[in-house]
């Protein structure tokens, strides 16, 4: 099952993540700690309302995928 990230999308897709599903549980993002971009992806280091920290990466241009692919990693 693909990781699910809910985002606010204004000018571009995935401008700001607002929630995500981790191990079957929906977690709300309380704070974006930092963000960045590489040639292959944009990433966000976030904290949840429960104080957990995760890195969310949106991989773009993955062959065979019409949609961007999100990866979630606890930090």
N, C-alpha and C positions, 0 to 999 in steps of 0.2 A: 504494500500500500504506500502511495506517495505521501510525503509530508504535506500537511495542509497549513498554509499561512494565509490569514486574512489581512488585506492591505487597504489602506486609503490610496486611491489612485486618482490623481488630479491631472496634471500636465502629462505625466508618463505613468506607465504601469508600475505598481509596487513602490510608490514614493515613500510610504511609511507603513510598516507593519503595525497592526493593532491587536492581533490575537493569533494564536496558533494551536494546533493539536499535537500533544506530546504524550506518547504511551496511552492513547485513548482518552486523554483529559484535555479539555479546552482551557488554555491559559491566556489571560489578558496581559498585555504588555503595559507595565507601569511607566517605564522609562527607556528611551533609546540612549545608551551609554556612549556609543560611537558608531560611525558608519564609514564605509569606504567603497571603492570600486576598483576592480581589476579589469583587464581586457575581456575576461570570460564571465564575470559575475559582479553583482553588487552585494554587499553584505552589511549586516546590522548586528551589533552586540547590544542585547537588550536585557532588562531585568523584568521579572514578572511581579505581580501584586504580592506573591508569596516570598519574594526575595531571591528566587533562583535566577541565575544568569545563563543565557544561551547566545549562540551565534547562529544567525539565520543567513543563509547564502542563497541568492537567486541566480541560478545558472541560466544563461541565455544562449540561444542558438544551438541547443543540443540536437544533433542529427536524429531525425525520426520523431521529434516531439514538436507539436504545434504550439504548445504552451511552455512558458518558462518552468524550470524545475527547481523546487525549493529543497534545501537540505537544512536540517536542524541538528545542532550539536550543543550538548551541555558544556558549559565553560567553567 
